[in-house]
Amino acid sequence: MPQQKQAFANLIDAGLIHDLFVSDSFNGENQFPKIKFVMEANSEEEVRRVIGDLPFQFKKLAEITEVRDIGSKWLDTQVAFKNYAIELTWKEPEDQLLVDKIISVDLQKVVDWRSQGVITSAYIKNQSTADRKPNQVAMIQPIYSISILAKDEQHALDIASELNAVKLGFASINISELGFKLSL
């Protein structure tokens, strides 16, 4: 365990790990920590290669269950409460002007939530949602990936439902428990 801890600490010190969350996981009656983190990398293969060199991965005592590109970090708050990830993905839009208005209102809401202490981190990534058509440019909207403080998954869903993109049916949401955010 000390070797794993040091190897992971080296990734943090190198600036590759940006956020780290820990929650409880159970295998039968045995309790284990489940670790989720945000890592800077150029590809999924790079993440798997770097993490694959860690002692637990190398000895096959742990496994990577999911790697996703969530974009660039643009908000951050340090707290010690349970965090949930809210990820919004745009559906096929119909009116670029309406979508742009929704985005501006939603991004302001995210900034307001940050000032209220609801958000602990926010990431943003551009997503092309419609191909270029004659006399129209391709439509690009951001995918929000937001870490929020919530009592439970339903509370996180209620918070996500306040975003206009969700209310108006322009975006789908995915919510997952992250656990407790650790200060790096």
C-alpha positions as CSV (number, residue, x, y, z in Angstrom):
1,M,0.0,0.0,0.0
2,P,2.8,2.6,0.7
3,Q,4.2,2.0,-2.8
4,Q,0.8,2.6,-4.3
5,K,0.3,5.7,-2.2
6,Q,3.7,7.1,-3.2
7,A,3.2,6.3,-6.9
8,F,-0.2,8.0,-6.9
9,A,1.2,11.0,-5.0
10,N,3.9,11.3,-7.7
11,L,1.1,11.7,-10.3
12,I,-0.5,14.4,-8.1
13,D,2.8,16.2,-7.7
14,A,3.4,16.1,-11.4
15,G,0.0,17.9,-11.9
16,L,-1.6,15.0,-13.7
17,I,-4.4,14.4,-11.1
18,H,-6.7,17.4,-10.7
19,D,-9.6,16.1,-8.5
20,L,-9.8,13.0,-6.3
21,F,-13.0,11.5,-4.8
22,V,-13.3,8.5,-2.4
23,S,-16.5,6.6,-1.6
24,D,-17.3,3.3,0.0
25,S,-17.6,0.1,-2.0
26,F,-18.7,-3.3,-0.8
27,N,-17.6,-6.8,-2.0
28,G,-19.9,-9.0,0.0
29,E,-19.5,-7.8,3.6
30,N,-16.0,-6.4,3.0
31,Q,-15.7,-2.6,2.6
32,F,-13.2,-1.1,0.3
33,P,-12.6,2.5,-0.9
34,K,-13.6,3.3,-4.4
35,I,-11.5,6.0,-5.9
36,K,-12.6,8.3,-8.8
37,F,-10.3,11.0,-10.1
38,V,-9.8,13.5,-12.9
39,M,-6.5,13.0,-14.8
40,E,-5.0,15.2,-17.5
41,A,-4.1,13.1,-20.5
42,N,-4.2,13.3,-24.3
43,S,-6.2,10.0,-24.8
44,E,-7.8,7.1,-23.0
45,E,-4.8,5.0,-24.0
46,E,-2.5,7.4,-22.2
47,V,-4.7,7.2,-19.0
48,R,-4.7,3.4,-19.1
49,R,-0.9,3.3,-19.7
50,V,0.0,5.7,-16.8
51,I,-2.4,4.2,-14.3
52,G,-1.5,0.7,-15.5
53,D,2.1,1.3,-14.2
54,L,0.8,1.8,-10.6
55,P,1.5,-1.1,-8.2
56,F,-2.2,-2.1,-7.7
57,Q,-2.9,-2.1,-11.4
58,F,0.4,-3.9,-12.3
59,K,-0.5,-6.6,-9.7
60,K,-4.1,-6.7,-10.9
61,L,-5.4,-5.8,-7.5
62,A,-7.5,-2.9,-8.9
63,E,-9.1,-2.2,-12.3
64,I,-10.0,0.9,-14.4
65,T,-13.7,0.6,-15.0
66,E,-14.3,3.8,-17.0
67,V,-12.3,6.6,-18.8
68,R,-14.2,9.6,-20.1
69,D,-13.1,12.9,-21.7
70,I,-14.8,15.6,-19.6
71,G,-13.0,18.7,-21.0
72,S,-11.1,21.5,-19.2
73,K,-11.6,22.5,-15.6
74,W,-13.0,26.0,-15.2
75,L,-14.4,26.1,-11.6
76,D,-13.1,24.6,-8.4
77,T,-14.1,24.6,-4.7
78,Q,-12.6,22.5,-1.9
79,V,-15.1,21.0,0.6
80,A,-15.6,17.7,2.5
81,F,-19.2,16.6,1.6
82,K,-20.5,13.9,-0.7
83,N,-20.2,14.9,-4.3
84,Y,-22.2,13.8,-7.3
85,A,-21.3,14.2,-11.0
86,I,-23.8,15.8,-13.3
87,E,-23.0,15.4,-17.0
88,L,-25.2,17.1,-19.6
89,T,-25.0,16.0,-23.2
90,W,-26.8,17.9,-25.9
91,K,-29.5,16.3,-28.0
92,E,-29.9,17.3,-31.7
93,P,-30.8,21.0,-31.5
94,E,-33.1,22.8,-33.9
95,D,-32.4,26.5,-33.4
96,Q,-28.9,27.7,-32.8
97,L,-30.0,31.1,-31.4
98,L,-32.3,29.5,-28.8
99,V,-29.5,27.0,-27.8
100,D,-27.0,29.9,-27.4
101,K,-29.5,31.7,-25.1
102,I,-30.0,28.5,-23.0
103,I,-26.2,28.1,-22.7
104,S,-25.7,31.6,-21.5
105,V,-28.4,31.3,-18.9
106,D,-27.2,27.9,-17.7
107,L,-23.6,28.9,-17.5
108,Q,-24.6,31.9,-15.4
109,K,-26.6,29.5,-13.2
110,V,-23.5,27.3,-12.8
111,V,-21.5,30.4,-11.7
112,D,-24.2,31.3,-9.2
113,W,-24.3,27.8,-7.8
114,R,-20.5,28.1,-7.3
115,S,-20.9,31.2,-5.3
116,Q,-23.6,29.5,-3.2
117,G,-21.3,26.5,-2.5
118,V,-23.3,24.0,-4.5
119,I,-20.6,23.2,-7.0
120,T,-17.1,21.9,-6.1
121,S,-15.7,21.5,-9.7
122,A,-16.9,22.2,-13.2
123,Y,-15.5,20.9,-16.5
124,I,-16.5,21.9,-20.0
125,K,-16.0,20.3,-23.4
126,N,-17.3,21.4,-26.7
127,Q,-19.5,18.9,-28.6
128,S,-20.6,19.1,-32.2
129,T,-24.3,18.5,-32.2
130,A,-25.2,19.1,-35.9
131,D,-23.3,18.9,-39.1
132,R,-22.7,21.9,-41.3
133,K,-25.6,22.5,-43.7
134,P,-25.8,24.9,-46.7
135,N,-25.9,28.5,-45.3
136,Q,-25.5,27.2,-41.8
137,V,-22.4,26.5,-39.7
138,A,-22.1,23.3,-37.6
139,M,-23.6,23.7,-34.2
140,I,-21.3,23.3,-31.2
141,Q,-22.5,23.2,-27.6
142,P,-20.6,22.6,-24.4
143,I,-20.9,19.4,-22.4
144,Y,-21.1,20.3,-18.8
145,S,-19.5,18.0,-16.2
146,I,-20.3,19.4,-12.8
147,S,-19.4,18.1,-9.4
148,I,-22.1,19.2,-6.9
149,L,-22.8,18.7,-3.2
150,A,-26.1,16.8,-2.7
151,K,-27.7,14.7,-0.1
152,D,-28.4,11.8,-2.5
153,E,-28.8,11.0,-6.2
154,Q,-32.4,12.4,-6.3
155,H,-31.2,15.7,-4.8
156,A,-28.5,15.8,-7.5
157,L,-31.2,15.1,-10.2
158,D,-33.3,17.9,-8.8
159,I,-30.4,20.3,-9.0
160,A,-29.6,19.3,-12.6
161,S,-33.3,19.7,-13.5
162,E,-33.0,23.4,-12.7
163,L,-30.8,23.9,-15.9
164,N,-32.8,25.2,-18.8
165,A,-31.1,22.7,-21.2
166,V,-32.7,19.9,-19.1
167,K,-36.0,21.7,-18.5
168,L,-36.5,22.3,-22.2
169,G,-35.4,18.8,-23.2
170,F,-32.3,19.9,-25.1
171,A,-29.9,17.9,-23.0
172,S,-29.8,14.5,-21.4
173,I,-28.2,14.1,-17.9
174,N,-26.1,11.4,-16.3
175,I,-25.7,11.4,-12.5
176,S,-23.2,9.3,-10.6
177,E,-21.9,9.4,-7.0
178,L,-18.3,10.6,-6.7
179,G,-18.0,10.4,-2.9
180,F,-16.0,12.8,-0.7
181,K,-13.6,15.2,-2.4
182,L,-10.1,15.1,-1.1
183,S,-7.8,18.2,-1.0
184,L,-4.8,17.6,-3.2
